[in-house]
C-alpha cells in the first residue's frame, strides 16, 4: 500500500495575518491587566509594577502566539468542517499551550528555582481552558460565516434556476400562442378570400409584416422596447382587419425609451389580455393606447383599454402571472405590474421597472 500525503499549494501559514496577530495581542493585554488589580499593588513602585506587567504580558503572549502558530495552519490543511478538524484544533491548542508555557517559564525562571509540578500543571490547565474557549468561539464564528456564505450561494443559485424556469415557461407559452394565433389568422384569411378578397389580401400583407417583425426575435429573451412596439403594431394591424371599426389603437413612446432593453413578448401579452378580456366581449369594441416614458431611472409602460374592465368573468390568467415573475427576474424586486380601472371604462395595465437594477445589462 502506498500512502499519499497531500501538501497544499499555498503556504500553511498564509492565514496568519496581522489582524489575527493584533487580536492575540489585544487579548493578552486585557489578560495582563489582572496584575494591576492585586490587593498589594500599591506597595510596589510604579517602575516595578510596569516591569511586572510587561513580564506577565510577555508570558501570556508566548502562550497566545504559540497557539496561534499551531492553530492557523489547521484551517489551511483541513478546510472541511468536521470531527477531523475539531480533533486537530484541540491538539493544536494543547501543543501550543505546552510550548507557550514552557517558553514563559524558561524566560521567567531562567535563574531558578523552577516552580513545582503541581503549579505547572495548574498553569497548563488554566491556559488550555482559556485558549480552548477562544478557539471554540473562533471555530463557531468560522462555521457561521461558512454557513452564511453557503446560504447566499444557494439563494443565488435558486434565483438563477427560477429565472431559467420562468424563461422556459415563457418559451413554452410562445410556442403555444404563436401557432394558435397564426392558425386563427390563416383561417380568417381563407374565409375573407371567399367573402371579401380585398380584405383577405390586406390581412395577408399584414400577416407578412407581422412575421417579418416577430420571427427574427421570437426566441430571444430580451429585445428593445422599439422591437416590442413594432411587434405589437403588426399584431394590432391584423386584429384591426378582423375586428374592423371595433378596434382602435395608438402608440406613444419617445426615442429615449425605445432603445431600452425589454423582455420579449411581455408587451404583447398585455395587449392580448386587453383584447381577449376587455374589447372582445364588448359589442361595440373600443380602443387600446400604449404609452411608454421615463421618470428618472424608472421605466413606465402602460396598456390602456376601454373594454369591459374588471367586470369580466375571466381572471388574470397565466400570462399576467408570468409577466410579474419575469419582471422580478429581469428588473428586480422594485418592479411591478399594476392593474387599475380606466376611466370611463376598461383597465390600465402598468409596468414599472427601475432600469438601473435590470439583470444582465437590460438598460
QUIPEMO-V50546 format. One record per residue. N is the residue number from 0. SS is DSSP state (H for helix, E for strand, C for the rest). OMEGA is omega in degrees with one decimal (* if undefined). Layout:
[[N;SS;OMEGA] [N;SS;OMEGA]]
This chain:
[[0;C;-180.0] [1;C;-179.9] [2;C;177.9] [3;C;179.1] [4;C;-178.6] [5;C;176.0] [6;C;-178.2] [7;C;179.2] [8;C;179.5] [9;C;179.4] [10;C;-175.9] [11;C;179.7] [12;C;-179.2] [13;C;179.7] [14;C;178.7] [15;C;-173.7] [16;C;175.8] [17;H;179.2] [18;H;179.3] [19;H;176.2] [20;H;177.8] [21;H;178.0] [22;H;178.1] [23;H;177.7] [24;H;179.4] [25;H;178.5] [26;H;-179.7] [27;H;177.4] [28;H;179.6] [29;H;179.7] [30;H;-178.3] [31;H;178.5] [32;H;177.6] [33;H;-177.3] [34;H;-178.3] [35;H;-176.1] [36;H;175.4] [37;C;-175.5] [38;C;-175.4] [39;C;-176.9] [40;H;-177.9] [41;H;179.4] [42;H;-176.6] [43;C;175.3] [44;C;178.9] [45;H;180.0] [46;H;178.8] [47;H;178.9] [48;H;179.8] [49;H;179.3] [50;H;178.3] [51;H;179.3] [52;H;-179.1] [53;H;179.0] [54;H;-179.7] [55;H;177.3] [56;H;-179.7] [57;H;178.1] [58;H;178.3] [59;H;-178.8] [60;H;177.7] [61;H;177.7] [62;H;-176.7] [63;H;-177.7] [64;H;175.1] [65;H;177.1] [66;H;-179.5] [67;H;-178.4] [68;H;-179.8] [69;H;-179.0] [70;H;-175.4] [71;H;-179.1] [72;H;-178.2] [73;H;-178.4] [74;H;178.3] [75;H;-177.6] [76;H;-180.0] [77;C;-175.9] [78;C;-177.2] [79;C;177.8] [80;C;177.7] [81;C;-177.4] [82;H;-178.4] [83;H;179.8] [84;H;178.5] [85;H;178.4] [86;H;178.9] [87;H;178.4] [88;H;178.9] [89;H;177.7] [90;H;178.8] [91;H;178.8] [92;H;-179.2] [93;H;180.0] [94;H;179.0] [95;H;178.3] [96;H;179.6] [97;H;-179.7] [98;H;-178.6] [99;H;178.7] [100;H;178.9] [101;H;178.6] [102;H;179.6] [103;H;179.2] [104;H;179.1] [105;H;-179.6] [106;H;-174.6] [107;H;-174.8] [108;C;-177.2] [109;C;177.7] [110;C;-179.1] [111;C;-10.3] [112;C;178.9] [113;C;179.8] [114;C;-177.9] [115;C;178.5] [116;H;179.6] [117;H;179.6] [118;H;179.3] [119;H;178.8] [120;H;177.8] [121;H;178.3] [122;H;178.6] [123;H;-179.8] [124;H;-177.9] [125;H;-177.7] [126;H;177.4] [127;H;178.4] [128;H;-178.4] [129;H;179.8] [130;H;177.8] [131;H;178.6] [132;H;179.6] [133;H;179.7] [134;H;178.0] [135;H;178.4] [136;H;178.3] [137;H;179.3] [138;H;177.7] [139;H;177.2] [140;H;178.8] [141;H;180.0] [142;H;177.8] [143;H;178.6] [144;H;178.9] [145;H;178.1] [146;H;178.3] [147;H;178.0] [148;H;179.1] [149;H;178.5] [150;H;178.0] [151;H;179.2] [152;H;179.5] [153;H;179.1] [154;H;178.7] [155;H;176.5] [156;H;178.1] [157;H;177.7] [158;H;178.5] [159;H;178.3] [160;H;179.4] [161;H;178.7] [162;H;178.1] [163;H;177.7] [164;H;179.2] [165;H;179.3] [166;H;178.6] [167;H;177.8] [168;H;180.0] [169;H;178.0] [170;H;176.5] [171;H;178.9] [172;H;176.6] [173;H;-179.0] [174;H;178.9] [175;H;-174.4] [176;H;-173.4] [177;H;177.6] [178;H;-180.0] [179;H;-179.8] [180;H;-178.5] [181;H;-179.4] [182;H;178.4] [183;H;-178.8] [184;H;179.4] [185;H;176.3] [186;H;177.7] [187;H;177.0] [188;H;179.9] [189;H;179.6] [190;H;-178.1] [191;H;178.4] [192;H;176.6] [193;H;-174.1] [194;H;-178.8] [195;C;-174.3] [196;H;-179.8] [197;H;178.1] [198;H;177.0] [199;H;178.0] [200;H;177.7] [201;H;179.6] [202;H;178.8] [203;H;175.6] [204;H;179.3] [205;H;178.4] [206;H;177.6] [207;H;176.6] [208;H;178.8] [209;H;-178.8] [210;H;176.6] [211;H;179.2] [212;H;-170.2] [213;H;-169.9] [214;H;-177.3] [215;H;-177.3] [216;H;-175.5] [217;C;-177.3] [218;C;176.5] [219;C;179.0] [220;C;-178.1] [221;E;174.4] [222;E;172.2] [223;E;177.9] [224;H;176.3] [225;H;177.2] [226;H;179.1] [227;H;179.7] [228;H;177.2] [229;H;178.2] [230;H;-179.6] [231;H;-179.7] [232;H;178.3] [233;H;178.2] [234;H;-178.8] [235;H;176.9] [236;H;177.7] [237;H;-179.8] [238;H;178.6] [239;H;177.6] [240;H;-179.8] [241;H;-174.9] [242;H;178.6] [243;H;-177.8] [244;H;178.6] [245;H;-179.7] [246;E;173.2] [247;E;-177.3] [248;E;178.5] [249;E;-179.5] [250;E;175.9] [251;E;179.4] [252;E;-179.2] [253;C;-179.4] [254;H;-177.9] [255;H;-180.0] [256;H;-173.5] [257;H;-178.6] [258;C;-177.8] [259;C;176.0] [260;E;-172.6] [261;E;179.9] [262;E;-178.3] [263;C;176.6] [264;C;-178.0] [265;H;-177.4] [266;H;-179.2] [267;H;175.6] [268;H;178.4] [269;H;179.3] [270;H;177.7] [271;H;179.6] [272;H;-179.9] [273;H;-179.6] [274;H;-175.4] [275;H;-174.4] [276;H;-176.5] [277;H;-172.5] [278;H;-176.6] [279;C;179.5] [280;C;-175.5] [281;C;-174.6] [282;C;-178.7] [283;C;179.6] [284;C;-178.5] [285;E;-175.4] [286;E;173.7] [287;E;177.7] [288;E;179.4] [289;E;-178.9] [290;E;177.8] [291;E;178.1] [292;E;178.0] [293;E;170.1] [294;E;-172.2] [295;C;176.5] [296;C;-176.1] [297;E;178.7] [298;E;177.4] [299;E;177.7] [300;E;-177.1] [301;E;169.5] [302;E;-177.7] [303;E;175.1] [304;E;178.4] [305;C;-177.7] [306;C;-174.7] [307;C;175.9] [308;H;-175.4] [309;H;177.7] [310;H;178.9] [311;C;-175.9] [312;C;-174.9] [313;C;-178.2] [314;C;-176.2] [315;C;175.5] [316;H;-175.9] [317;H;-178.7] [318;H;179.7] [319;H;176.7] [320;H;176.9] [321;H;179.3] [322;H;179.4] [323;H;-179.6] [324;H;179.6] [325;H;176.2] [326;H;178.9] [327;H;-177.6] [328;H;-174.6] [329;H;-172.6] [330;H;177.3] [331;C;-172.8] [332;C;179.0] [333;C;178.7] [334;C;-178.4] [335;E;169.7] [336;E;-174.9] [337;E;174.0] [338;E;179.7] [339;E;-179.1] [340;E;174.2] [341;C;179.6] [342;C;6.4] [343;C;179.2] [344;C;177.4] [345;C;-174.6] [346;E;171.2] [347;E;173.9] [348;E;-173.4] [349;E;172.3] [350;E;175.7] [351;E;-176.1] [352;E;175.0] [353;E;-176.0] [354;H;176.1] [355;H;-179.7] [356;H;-176.1] [357;C;178.8] [358;C;174.2] [359;C;175.8] [360;C;-178.5] [361;C;-178.0] [362;C;*]]
